[in-house]
């Protein structure tokens, strides 16, 4: 939540981490690029003592959403290429569109 690094730091904006043009997101502080700008819970001896609890709560919430929603792919073919990222699972090179609806509803509505 550092306003010197992130524009509108107190608002969540996923696009700041995934630029539309596919370029790697860069974050700079005091004119120097940050090596790990998104390490939320810290590292090493200064690591947050509540990180395991926070990640467990997120896992429970995600499982609840997955159970409560049905998803289907729009008729968009899956891209063959993947972007090279530092993530353990690279993202697709092109956007994939999907529809979500509450489980049990009869129709999808855009």
Biopython code that builds the backbone (N, CA, C, O; Angstrom):
import numpy as np
from Bio.PDB.StructureBuilder import StructureBuilder

atoms = [
    (1, "UNK", "N", (0.828, -1.185, 0.000)),
    (1, "UNK", "CA", (0.000, 0.000, 0.000)),
    (1, "UNK", "C", (0.871, 1.246, 0.000)),
    (1, "UNK", "O", (0.580, 2.219, 0.696)),
    (2, "UNK", "N", (1.917, 1.210, -0.768)),
    (2, "UNK", "CA", (2.855, 2.332, -0.813)),
    (2, "UNK", "C", (2.492, 3.250, -1.976)),
    (2, "UNK", "O", (2.681, 2.877, -3.134)),
    (3, "UNK", "N", (1.969, 4.454, -1.684)),
    (3, "UNK", "CA", (1.573, 5.355, -2.768)),
    (3, "UNK", "C", (2.746, 5.860, -3.605)),
    (3, "UNK", "O", (2.535, 6.400, -4.691)),
    (4, "UNK", "N", (3.974, 5.694, -3.122)),
    (4, "UNK", "CA", (5.117, 6.090, -3.947)),
    (4, "UNK", "C", (5.427, 5.028, -5.002)),
    (4, "UNK", "O", (6.168, 5.289, -5.949)),
    (5, "UNK", "N", (4.858, 3.831, -4.838)),
    (5, "UNK", "CA", (5.067, 2.748, -5.800)),
    (5, "UNK", "C", (3.824, 2.524, -6.648)),
    (5, "UNK", "O", (3.912, 2.397, -7.869)),
    (6, "UNK", "N", (2.659, 2.476, -5.992)),
    (6, "UNK", "CA", (1.403, 2.154, -6.670)),
    (6, "UNK", "C", (0.508, 3.381, -6.752)),
    (6, "UNK", "O", (0.231, 4.025, -5.740)),
    (7, "UNK", "N", (0.058, 3.701, -7.958)),
    (7, "UNK", "CA", (-0.921, 4.770, -8.125)),
    (7, "UNK", "C", (-2.234, 4.300, -7.505)),
    (7, "UNK", "O", (-2.631, 3.153, -7.712)),
    (8, "UNK", "N", (-2.905, 5.146, -6.762)),
    (8, "UNK", "CA", (-4.154, 4.809, -6.071)),
    (8, "UNK", "C", (-3.944, 3.522, -5.269)),
    (8, "UNK", "O", (-4.644, 2.528, -5.462)),
    (9, "UNK", "N", (-2.965, 3.566, -4.369)),
    (9, "UNK", "CA", (-2.475, 2.380, -3.666)),
    (9, "UNK", "C", (-3.518, 1.663, -2.820)),
    (9, "UNK", "O", (-3.403, 0.454, -2.618)),
    (10, "UNK", "N", (-4.520, 2.355, -2.322)),
    (10, "UNK", "CA", (-5.509, 1.716, -1.458)),
    (10, "UNK", "C", (-6.650, 1.063, -2.223)),
    (10, "UNK", "O", (-7.545, 0.480, -1.611)),
    (11, "UNK", "N", (-6.637, 1.147, -3.551)),
    (11, "UNK", "CA", (-7.653, 0.495, -4.379)),
    (11, "UNK", "C", (-7.028, -0.703, -5.080)),
    (11, "UNK", "O", (-5.906, -0.629, -5.582)),
    (12, "UNK", "N", (-7.772, -1.813, -5.108)),
    (12, "UNK", "CA", (-7.264, -2.988, -5.811)),
    (12, "UNK", "C", (-7.498, -2.823, -7.304)),
    (12, "UNK", "O", (-8.619, -2.557, -7.737)),
    (13, "UNK", "N", (-6.452, -2.978, -8.077)),
    (13, "UNK", "CA", (-6.531, -2.905, -9.532)),
    (13, "UNK", "C", (-5.652, -4.020, -10.092)),
    (13, "UNK", "O", (-4.433, -3.869, -10.182)),
    (14, "UNK", "N", (-6.268, -5.130, -10.465)),
    (14, "UNK", "CA", (-5.512, -6.289, -10.947)),
    (14, "UNK", "C", (-4.718, -5.967, -12.199)),
    (14, "UNK", "O", (-3.682, -6.585, -12.448)),
    (15, "UNK", "N", (-5.187, -5.007, -12.995)),
    (15, "UNK", "CA", (-4.494, -4.692, -14.249)),
    (15, "UNK", "C", (-3.106, -4.095, -14.020)),
    (15, "UNK", "O", (-2.268, -4.133, -14.921)),
    (16, "UNK", "N", (-2.852, -3.549, -12.843)),
    (16, "UNK", "CA", (-1.507, -3.011, -12.601)),
    (16, "UNK", "C", (-0.472, -4.125, -12.568)),
    (16, "UNK", "O", (0.708, -3.871, -12.808)),
    (17, "UNK", "N", (-0.887, -5.356, -12.274)),
    (17, "UNK", "CA", (0.031, -6.487, -12.220)),
    (17, "UNK", "C", (0.093, -7.256, -13.533)),
    (17, "UNK", "O", (1.018, -8.040, -13.746)),
    (18, "UNK", "N", (-0.872, -7.046, -14.409)),
    (18, "UNK", "CA", (-0.949, -7.750, -15.697)),
    (18, "UNK", "C", (-1.213, -6.732, -16.796)),
    (18, "UNK", "O", (-2.358, -6.591, -17.224)),
    (19, "UNK", "N", (-0.203, -6.022, -17.267)),
    (19, "UNK", "CA", (-0.429, -5.021, -18.309)),
    (19, "UNK", "C", (-1.076, -5.637, -19.546)),
    (19, "UNK", "O", (-0.806, -6.787, -19.895)),
    (20, "UNK", "N", (-1.924, -4.864, -20.197)),
    (20, "UNK", "CA", (-2.680, -5.340, -21.357)),
    (20, "UNK", "C", (-1.761, -5.773, -22.487)),
    (20, "UNK", "O", (-2.077, -6.728, -23.197)),
    (21, "UNK", "N", (-0.645, -5.105, -22.672)),
    (21, "UNK", "CA", (0.238, -5.411, -23.798)),
    (21, "UNK", "C", (1.088, -6.661, -23.575)),
    (21, "UNK", "O", (1.885, -7.025, -24.440)),
    (22, "UNK", "N", (0.927, -7.323, -22.428)),
    (22, "UNK", "CA", (1.678, -8.542, -22.164)),
    (22, "UNK", "C", (3.074, -8.308, -21.624)),
    (22, "UNK", "O", (3.796, -9.264, -21.341)),
    (23, "UNK", "N", (3.468, -7.045, -21.478)),
    (23, "UNK", "CA", (4.793, -6.743, -20.939)),
    (23, "UNK", "C", (4.831, -7.064, -19.448)),
    (23, "UNK", "O", (3.790, -7.132, -18.794)),
    (24, "UNK", "N", (6.004, -7.257, -18.930)),
    (24, "UNK", "CA", (6.165, -7.521, -17.506)),
    (24, "UNK", "C", (5.867, -6.243, -16.727)),
    (24, "UNK", "O", (6.336, -5.164, -17.090)),
    (25, "UNK", "N", (5.096, -6.369, -15.669)),
    (25, "UNK", "CA", (4.789, -5.211, -14.827)),
    (25, "UNK", "C", (6.061, -4.764, -14.112)),
    (25, "UNK", "O", (6.802, -5.586, -13.572)),
    (26, "UNK", "N", (6.307, -3.457, -14.115)),
    (26, "UNK", "CA", (7.488, -2.906, -13.445)),
    (26, "UNK", "C", (7.034, -1.934, -12.375)),
    (26, "UNK", "O", (6.123, -1.134, -12.591)),
    (27, "UNK", "N", (7.667, -2.008, -11.235)),
    (27, "UNK", "CA", (7.362, -1.104, -10.141)),
    (27, "UNK", "C", (8.661, -0.454, -9.693)),
    (27, "UNK", "O", (9.673, -1.128, -9.502)),
    (28, "UNK", "N", (8.623, 0.855, -9.530)),
    (28, "UNK", "CA", (9.826, 1.630, -9.242)),
    (28, "UNK", "C", (9.609, 2.448, -7.982)),
    (28, "UNK", "O", (8.533, 3.010, -7.776)),
    (29, "UNK", "N", (10.640, 2.514, -7.133)),
    (29, "UNK", "CA", (10.610, 3.373, -5.948)),
    (29, "UNK", "C", (11.940, 4.094, -5.861)),
    (29, "UNK", "O", (13.002, 3.479, -5.953)),
    (30, "UNK", "N", (11.871, 5.389, -5.686)),
    (30, "UNK", "CA", (13.076, 6.227, -5.612)),
    (30, "UNK", "C", (13.973, 6.030, -6.828)),
    (30, "UNK", "O", (15.198, 6.045, -6.708)),
    (31, "UNK", "N", (13.365, 5.845, -7.997)),
    (31, "UNK", "CA", (14.111, 5.706, -9.239)),
    (31, "UNK", "C", (14.728, 4.336, -9.465)),
    (31, "UNK", "O", (15.391, 4.122, -10.480)),
    (32, "UNK", "N", (14.522, 3.401, -8.538)),
    (32, "UNK", "CA", (15.106, 2.064, -8.668)),
    (32, "UNK", "C", (13.991, 1.024, -8.817)),
    (32, "UNK", "O", (12.985, 1.089, -8.109)),
    (33, "UNK", "N", (14.166, 0.063, -9.737)),
    (33, "UNK", "CA", (13.146, -0.988, -9.871)),
    (33, "UNK", "C", (13.112, -1.870, -8.621)),
    (33, "UNK", "O", (14.153, -2.219, -8.065)),
    (34, "UNK", "N", (11.901, -2.223, -8.192)),
    (34, "UNK", "CA", (11.739, -3.103, -7.034)),
    (34, "UNK", "C", (11.829, -4.555, -7.472)),
    (34, "UNK", "O", (11.226, -4.955, -8.468)),
    (35, "UNK", "N", (12.583, -5.336, -6.721)),
    (35, "UNK", "CA", (12.777, -6.741, -7.063)),
    (35, "UNK", "C", (11.541, -7.581, -6.713)),
    (35, "UNK", "O", (11.143, -8.446, -7.493)),
    (36, "UNK", "N", (10.939, -7.335, -5.555)),
    (36, "UNK", "CA", (9.767, -8.098, -5.102)),
    (36, "UNK", "C", (8.683, -7.134, -4.614)),
    (36, "UNK", "O", (8.450, -7.041, -3.409)),
    (37, "UNK", "N", (8.022, -6.422, -5.516)),
    (37, "UNK", "CA", (7.049, -5.414, -5.073)),
    (37, "UNK", "C", (5.756, -5.993, -4.520)),
    (37, "UNK", "O", (4.996, -5.282, -3.864)),
    (38, "UNK", "N", (5.495, -7.250, -4.769)),
    (38, "UNK", "CA", (4.208, -7.817, -4.371)),
    (38, "UNK", "C", (4.328, -8.881, -3.287)),
    (38, "UNK", "O", (3.411, -9.683, -3.109)),
    (39, "UNK", "N", (5.430, -8.903, -2.569)),
    (39, "UNK", "CA", (5.562, -9.843, -1.460)),
    (39, "UNK", "C", (4.716, -9.285, -0.319)),
    (39, "UNK", "O", (5.125, -8.361, 0.383)),
    (40, "UNK", "N", (3.538, -9.861, -0.151)),
    (40, "UNK", "CA", (2.552, -9.315, 0.776)),
    (40, "UNK", "C", (2.913, -9.573, 2.228)),
    (40, "UNK", "O", (2.766, -8.684, 3.067)),
    (41, "UNK", "N", (3.379, -10.767, 2.535)),
    (41, "UNK", "CA", (3.587, -11.141, 3.925)),
    (41, "UNK", "C", (5.039, -11.039, 4.378)),
    (41, "UNK", "O", (5.362, -11.457, 5.490)),
    (42, "UNK", "N", (5.905, -10.503, 3.557)),
    (42, "UNK", "CA", (7.302, -10.399, 3.933)),
    (42, "UNK", "C", (8.027, -11.723, 3.740)),
    (42, "UNK", "O", (7.426, -12.733, 3.372)),
    (43, "UNK", "N", (9.317, -11.696, 3.994)),
    (43, "UNK", "CA", (10.147, -12.885, 3.816)),
    (43, "UNK", "C", (11.084, -13.048, 5.000)),
    (43, "UNK", "O", (11.342, -12.091, 5.731)),
    (44, "UNK", "N", (11.586, -14.241, 5.189)),
    (44, "UNK", "CA", (12.613, -14.492, 6.194)),
    (44, "UNK", "C", (12.152, -14.243, 7.618)),
    (44, "UNK", "O", (11.019, -14.566, 7.974)),
    (45, "UNK", "N", (13.031, -13.668, 8.436)),
    (45, "UNK", "CA", (12.739, -13.449, 9.851)),
    (45, "UNK", "C", (11.634, -12.426, 10.066)),
    (45, "UNK", "O", (10.961, -12.447, 11.096)),
    (46, "UNK", "N", (11.442, -11.537, 9.108)),
    (46, "UNK", "CA", (10.413, -10.517, 9.242)),
    (46, "UNK", "C", (9.063, -10.931, 8.688)),
    (46, "UNK", "O", (8.181, -10.094, 8.498)),
    (47, "UNK", "N", (8.902, -12.198, 8.434)),
    (47, "UNK", "CA", (7.669, -12.713, 7.837)),
    (47, "UNK", "C", (6.478, -12.510, 8.779)),
    (47, "UNK", "O", (6.614, -12.618, 9.998)),
    (48, "UNK", "N", (5.329, -12.220, 8.207)),
    (48, "UNK", "CA", (4.107, -11.974, 8.964)),
    (48, "UNK", "C", (3.678, -13.244, 9.701)),
    (48, "UNK", "O", (3.576, -14.304, 9.084)),
    (49, "UNK", "N", (3.426, -13.154, 11.010)),
    (49, "UNK", "CA", (3.010, -14.352, 11.740)),
    (49, "UNK", "C", (1.600, -14.823, 11.376)),
    (49, "UNK", "O", (1.244, -15.964, 11.673)),
    (50, "UNK", "N", (0.796, -13.976, 10.744)),
    (50, "UNK", "CA", (-0.565, -14.354, 10.383)),
    (50, "UNK", "C", (-0.716, -14.813, 8.948)),
    (50, "UNK", "O", (-1.839, -15.007, 8.484)),
    (51, "UNK", "N", (0.395, -14.994, 8.225)),
    (51, "UNK", "CA", (0.284, -15.327, 6.801)),
    (51, "UNK", "C", (-0.397, -16.669, 6.559)),
    (51, "UNK", "O", (-1.185, -16.790, 5.621)),
    (52, "UNK", "N", (-0.117, -17.671, 7.373)),
    (52, "UNK", "CA", (-0.747, -18.978, 7.186)),
    (52, "UNK", "C", (-2.253, -18.887, 7.396)),
    (52, "UNK", "O", (-3.026, -19.473, 6.638)),
    (53, "UNK", "N", (-2.666, -18.152, 8.426)),
    (53, "UNK", "CA", (-4.095, -17.970, 8.680)),
    (53, "UNK", "C", (-4.760, -17.235, 7.520)),
    (53, "UNK", "O", (-5.825, -17.645, 7.058)),
    (54, "UNK", "N", (-4.144, -16.160, 7.049)),
    (54, "UNK", "CA", (-4.721, -15.378, 5.951)),
    (54, "UNK", "C", (-4.859, -16.223, 4.688)),
    (54, "UNK", "O", (-5.889, -16.164, 4.016)),
    (55, "UNK", "N", (-3.848, -16.997, 4.362)),
    (55, "UNK", "CA", (-3.916, -17.848, 3.176)),
    (55, "UNK", "C", (-4.965, -18.949, 3.339)),
    (55, "UNK", "O", (-5.617, -19.330, 2.366)),
    (56, "UNK", "N", (-5.133, -19.459, 4.556)),
    (56, "UNK", "CA", (-6.174, -20.466, 4.804)),
    (56, "UNK", "C", (-7.565, -19.876, 4.614)),
    (56, "UNK", "O", (-8.441, -20.521, 4.039)),
    (57, "UNK", "N", (-7.772, -18.652, 5.096)),
    (57, "UNK", "CA", (-9.063, -17.983, 4.928)),
    (57, "UNK", "C", (-9.344, -17.758, 3.442)),
    (57, "UNK", "O", (-10.470, -17.958, 2.988)),
    (58, "UNK", "N", (-8.334, -17.346, 2.688)),
    (58, "UNK", "CA", (-8.510, -17.157, 1.248)),
    (58, "UNK", "C", (-8.851, -18.473, 0.554)),
    (58, "UNK", "O", (-9.686, -18.495, -0.350)),
    (59, "UNK", "N", (-8.219, -19.561, 0.962)),
    (59, "UNK", "CA", (-8.505, -20.867, 0.360)),
    (59, "UNK", "C", (-9.948, -21.284, 0.628)),
    (59, "UNK", "O", (-10.616, -21.803, -0.265)),
    (60, "UNK", "N", (-10.433, -21.062, 1.847)),
    (60, "UNK", "CA", (-11.822, -21.404, 2.177)),
    (60, "UNK", "C", (-12.784, -20.557, 1.345)),
    (60, "UNK", "O", (-13.775, -21.071, 0.826)),
    (61, "UNK", "N", (-12.494, -19.257, 1.215)),
    (61, "UNK", "CA", (-13.353, -18.372, 0.418)),
    (61, "UNK", "C", (-13.373, -18.809, -1.044)),
    (61, "UNK", "O", (-14.438, -18.856, -1.660)),
    (62, "UNK", "N", (-12.216, -19.127, -1.599)),
    (62, "UNK", "CA", (-12.144, -19.555, -2.994)),
    (62, "UNK", "C", (-12.919, -20.855, -3.212)),
    (62, "UNK", "O", (-13.632, -20.992, -4.207)),
    (63, "UNK", "N", (-12.785, -21.799, -2.297)),
    (63, "UNK", "CA", (-13.536, -23.057, -2.411)),
    (63, "UNK", "C", (-15.034, -22.791, -2.371)),
    (63, "UNK", "O", (-15.797, -23.423, -3.101)),
    (64, "UNK", "N", (-15.457, -21.864, -1.527)),
    (64, "UNK", "CA", (-16.874, -21.512, -1.458)),
    (64, "UNK", "C", (-17.376, -20.915, -2.756)),
    (64, "UNK", "O", (-18.470, -21.246, -3.214)),
    (65, "UNK", "N", (-16.583, -20.035, -3.353)),
    (65, "UNK", "CA", (-16.981, -19.423, -4.631)),
    (65, "UNK", "C", (-17.065, -20.472, -5.731)),
    (65, "UNK", "O", (-17.999, -20.463, -6.533)),
    (66, "UNK", "N", (-16.095, -21.372, -5.770)),
    (66, "UNK", "CA", (-16.093, -22.403, -6.808)),
    (66, "UNK", "C", (-17.327, -23.293, -6.674)),
    (66, "UNK", "O", (-17.915, -23.693, -7.678)),
    (67, "UNK", "N", (-17.718, -23.600, -5.446)),
    (67, "UNK", "CA", (-18.897, -24.438, -5.235)),
    (67, "UNK", "C", (-20.189, -23.688, -5.537)),
    (67, "UNK", "O", (-21.174, -24.305, -5.942)),
    (68, "UNK", "N", (-20.203, -22.374, -5.348)),
    (68, "UNK", "CA", (-21.427, -21.591, -5.513)),
    (68, "UNK", "C", (-21.635, -21.104, -6.944)),
    (68, "UNK", "O", (-22.717, -20.616, -7.272)),
    (69, "UNK", "N", (-20.630, -21.224, -7.795)),
    (69, "UNK", "CA", (-20.728, -20.715, -9.161)),
    (69, "UNK", "C", (-20.586, -21.839, -10.177)),
    (69, "UNK", "O", (-19.897, -22.833, -9.946)),
    (70, "UNK", "N", (-21.249, -21.654, -11.296)),
    (70, "UNK", "CA", (-21.031, -22.516, -12.451)),
    (70, "UNK", "C", (-20.331, -21.668, -13.498)),
    (70, "UNK", "O", (-20.616, -20.477, -13.628)),
    (71, "UNK", "N", (-19.431, -22.264, -14.232)),
    (71, "UNK", "CA", (-18.683, -21.514, -15.243)),
    (71, "UNK", "C", (-18.769, -22.234, -16.574)),
    (71, "UNK", "O", (-18.835, -23.462, -16.631)),
    (72, "UNK", "N", (-18.769, -21.464, -17.627)),
    (72, "UNK", "CA", (-18.664, -22.043, -18.969)),
    (72, "UNK", "C", (-17.831, -21.093, -19.805)),
    (72, "UNK", "O", (-17.819, -19.884, -19.579)),
    (73, "UNK", "N", (-17.143, -21.657, -20.763)),
    (73, "UNK", "CA", (-16.298, -20.861, -21.639)),
    (73, "UNK", "C", (-17.145, -20.268, -22.751)),
    (73, "UNK", "O", (-18.006, -20.934, -23.325)),
    (74, "UNK", "N", (-16.882, -19.004, -23.041)),
    (74, "UNK", "CA", (-17.481, -18.420, -24.234)),
    (74, "UNK", "C", (-16.815, -19.125, -25.415)),
    (74, "UNK", "O", (-15.757, -19.731, -25.248)),
    (75, "UNK", "N", (-17.399, -19.057, -26.572)),
    (75, "UNK", "CA", (-16.820, -19.782, -27.710)),
    (75, "UNK", "C", (-15.523, -19.124, -28.167)),
    (75, "UNK", "O", (-15.405, -18.656, -29.299)),
    (76, "UNK", "N", (-14.569, -19.104, -27.266)),
    (76, "UNK", "CA", (-13.247, -18.563, -27.539)),
    (76, "UNK", "C", (-12.263, -19.725, -27.505)),
    (76, "UNK", "O", (-12.174, -20.412, -26.487)),
    (77, "UNK", "N", (-11.522, -19.967, -28.581)),
    (77, "UNK", "CA", (-10.557, -21.066, -28.537)),
    (77, "UNK", "C", (-9.435, -20.757, -27.546)),
    (77, "UNK", "O", (-9.045, -19.602, -27.372)),
    (78, "UNK", "N", (-8.935, -21.782, -26.916)),
    (78, "UNK", "CA", (-7.826, -21.582, -25.997)),
    (78, "UNK", "C", (-6.572, -21.207, -26.780)),
    (78, "UNK", "O", (-6.281, -21.828, -27.803)),
    (79, "UNK", "N", (-5.829, -20.207, -26.323)),
    (79, "UNK", "CA", (-4.595, -19.836, -27.027)),
    (79, "UNK", "C", (-3.536, -20.916, -26.849)),
    (79, "UNK", "O", (-3.433, -21.538, -25.792)),
    (80, "UNK", "N", (-2.759, -21.124, -27.894)),
    (80, "UNK", "CA", (-1.708, -22.146, -27.835)),
    (80, "UNK", "C", (-0.480, -21.652, -27.081)),
    (80, "UNK", "O", (0.143, -22.405, -26.333)),
    (81, "UNK", "N", (-0.139, -20.396, -27.280)),
    (81, "UNK", "CA", (1.072, -19.858, -26.668)),
    (81, "UNK", "C", (0.796, -19.415, -25.236)),
    (81, "UNK", "O", (-0.343, -19.131, -24.864)),
    (82, "UNK", "N", (1.843, -19.363, -24.455)),
    (82, "UNK", "CA", (1.738, -18.828, -23.101)),
    (82, "UNK", "C", (2.766, -17.727, -22.929)),
    (82, "UNK", "O", (3.822, -17.734, -23.562)),
    (83, "UNK", "N", (2.441, -16.788, -22.065)),
    (83, "UNK", "CA", (3.382, -15.714, -21.748)),
    (83, "UNK", "C", (4.470, -16.254, -20.840)),
    (83, "UNK", "O", (4.210, -17.106, -19.990)),
    (84, "UNK", "N", (5.660, -15.774, -21.011)),
    (84, "UNK", "CA", (6.745, -16.139, -20.113)),
    (84, "UNK", "C", (6.661, -15.239, -18.887)),
    (84, "UNK", "O", (6.828, -14.024, -18.992)),
    (85, "UNK", "N", (6.403, -15.830, -17.734)),
    (85, "UNK", "CA", (6.291, -15.066, -16.495)),
    (85, "UNK", "C", (7.103, -15.753, -15.419)),
    (85, "UNK", "O", (7.637, -16.842, -15.628)),
    (86, "UNK", "N", (7.193, -15.113, -14.273)),
    (86, "UNK", "CA", (7.882, -15.731, -13.144)),
    (86, "UNK", "C", (6.947, -16.637, -12.359)),
    (86, "UNK", "O", (7.372, -17.280, -11.400)),
    (87, "UNK", "N", (5.687, -16.696, -12.750)),
    (87, "UNK", "CA", (4.722, -17.544, -12.056)),
    (87, "UNK", "C", (5.016, -19.013, -12.329)),
    (87, "UNK", "O", (5.577, -19.364, -13.367)),
    (88, "UNK", "N", (4.631, -19.860, -11.389)),
    (88, "UNK", "CA", (4.843, -21.290, -11.601)),
    (88, "UNK", "C", (3.922, -21.828, -12.689)),
    (88, "UNK", "O", (4.243, -22.819, -13.346)),
    (89, "UNK", "N", (2.784, -21.178, -12.879)),
    (89, "UNK", "CA", (1.871, -21.530, -13.963)),
    (89, "UNK", "C", (1.732, -20.312, -14.852)),
    (89, "UNK", "O", (1.068, -19.353, -14.458)),
    (90, "UNK", "N", (2.329, -20.307, -16.039)),
    (90, "UNK", "CA", (2.262, -19.119, -16.889)),
    (90, "UNK", "C", (0.853, -18.869, -17.396)),
    (90, "UNK", "O", (0.070, -19.799, -17.589)),
    (91, "UNK", "N", (0.546, -17.605, -17.607)),
    (91, "UNK", "CA", (-0.766, -17.231, -18.114)),
    (91, "UNK", "C", (-0.844, -17.379, -19.619)),
    (91, "UNK", "O", (0.184, -17.501, -20.285)),
    (92, "UNK", "N", (-2.053, -17.369, -20.163)),
    (92, "UNK", "CA", (-2.219, -17.485, -21.614)),
    (92, "UNK", "C", (-1.732, -16.232, -22.327)),
    (92, "UNK", "O", (-1.714, -15.145, -21.750)),
    (93, "UNK", "N", (-1.341, -16.390, -23.575)),
    (93, "UNK", "CA", (-0.847, -15.258, -24.357)),
    (93, "UNK", "C", (-1.985, -14.376, -24.846)),
    (93, "UNK", "O", (-1.753, -13.225, -25.216)),
    (94, "UNK", "N", (-3.207, -14.892, -24.854)),
    (94, "UNK", "CA", (-4.374, -14.113, -25.273)),
    (94, "UNK", "C", (-5.443, -14.236, -24.195)),
    (94, "UNK", "O", (-5.401, -15.142, -23.363)),
    (95, "UNK", "N", (-6.402, -13.311, -24.221)),
    (95, "UNK", "CA", (-7.453, -13.340, -23.213)),
    (95, "UNK", "C", (-8.406, -14.507, -23.445)),
    (95, "UNK", "O", (-8.658, -14.898, -24.585)),
    (96, "UNK", "N", (-8.928, -15.056, -22.360)),
    (96, "UNK", "CA", (-9.929, -16.116, -22.401)),
    (96, "UNK", "C", (-11.170, -15.570, -21.711)),
    (96, "UNK", "O", (-11.086, -15.052, -20.597)),
    (97, "UNK", "N", (-12.311, -15.683, -22.361)),
    (97, "UNK", "CA", (-13.548, -15.165, -21.793)),
    (97, "UNK", "C", (-14.396, -16.308, -21.262)),
    (97, "UNK", "O", (-14.497, -17.363, -21.888)),
    (98, "UNK", "N", (-15.004, -16.092, -20.102)),
    (98, "UNK", "CA", (-15.866, -17.102, -19.494)),
    (98, "UNK", "C", (-17.066, -16.415, -18.858)),
    (98, "UNK", "O", (-17.010, -15.234, -18.516)),
    (99, "UNK", "N", (-18.148, -17.164, -18.705)),
    (99, "UNK", "CA", (-19.355, -16.681, -18.035)),
    (99, "UNK", "C", (-19.474, -17.397, -16.702)),
    (99, "UNK", "O", (-19.239, -18.602, -16.612)),
    (100, "UNK", "N", (-19.841, -16.655, -15.669)),
    (100, "UNK", "CA", (-20.098, -17.234, -14.356)),
    (100, "UNK", "C", (-21.542, -16.963, -13.989)),
    (100, "UNK", "O", (-22.083, -15.910, -14.326)),
    (101, "UNK", "N", (-22.169, -17.902, -13.302)),
    (101, "UNK", "CA", (-23.530, -17.685, -12.805)),
    (101, "UNK", "C", (-23.665, -18.416, -11.484)),
    (101, "UNK", "O", (-22.942, -19.379, -11.229)),
    (102, "UNK", "N", (-24.587, -17.967, -10.637)),
    (102, "UNK", "CA", (-24.826, -18.704, -9.396)),
    (102, "UNK", "C", (-25.295, -20.121, -9.715)),
    (102, "UNK", "O", (-26.100, -20.315, -10.626)),
    (103, "UNK", "N", (-24.810, -21.086, -8.991)),
    (103, "UNK", "CA", (-25.183, -22.482, -9.224)),
    (103, "UNK", "C", (-26.686, -22.649, -9.049)),
    (103, "UNK", "O", (-27.272, -22.116, -8.106)),
    (104, "UNK", "N", (-27.310, -23.394, -9.964)),
    (104, "UNK", "CA", (-28.733, -23.658, -9.878)),
    (104, "UNK", "C", (-29.599, -22.763, -10.740)),
    (104, "UNK", "O", (-30.779, -23.065, -10.916)),
    (105, "UNK", "N", (-29.071, -21.675, -11.287)),
    (105, "UNK", "CA", (-29.861, -20.810, -12.167)),
    (105, "UNK", "C", (-29.984, -21.456, -13.541)),
    (105, "UNK", "O", (-29.109, -22.216, -13.957)),
    (106, "UNK", "N", (-31.073, -21.151, -14.244)),
    (106, "UNK", "CA", (-31.365, -21.811, -15.510)),
    (106, "UNK", "C", (-30.597, -21.253, -16.697)),
    (106, "UNK", "O", (-30.169, -22.023, -17.557)),
    (107, "UNK", "N", (-30.406, -19.935, -16.771)),
    (107, "UNK", "CA", (-29.800, -19.336, -17.962)),
    (107, "UNK", "C", (-28.566, -18.521, -17.606)),
    (107, "UNK", "O", (-28.430, -18.012, -16.493)),
    (108, "UNK", "N", (-27.672, -18.413, -18.583)),
    (108, "UNK", "CA", (-26.548, -17.494, -18.475)),
    (108, "UNK", "C", (-27.001, -16.179, -19.065)),
    (108, "UNK", "O", (-27.646, -16.148, -20.113)),
    (109, "UNK", "N", (-26.667, -15.104, -18.401)),
    (109, "UNK", "CA", (-27.003, -13.805, -18.992)),
    (109, "UNK", "C", (-25.750, -12.953, -19.033)),
    (109, "UNK", "O", (-25.059, -12.811, -18.025)),
    (110, "UNK", "N", (-25.454, -12.385, -20.191)),
    (110, "UNK", "CA", (-24.232, -11.582, -20.309)),
    (110, "UNK", "C", (-24.317, -10.289, -19.532)),
    (110, "UNK", "O", (-23.369, -9.504, -19.532)),
]
sb = StructureBuilder()
sb.init_structure("model")
sb.init_model(0)
sb.init_chain("A")
sb.init_seg("    ")
for serial, (resi, resn, name, xyz) in enumerate(atoms, 1):
    if name == "N":
        sb.init_residue(resn, " ", resi, " ")
    sb.init_atom(name, np.array(xyz, "f"), 0.0, 1.0, " ", f" {name:<3s}", serial, name[0])
structure = sb.get_structure()
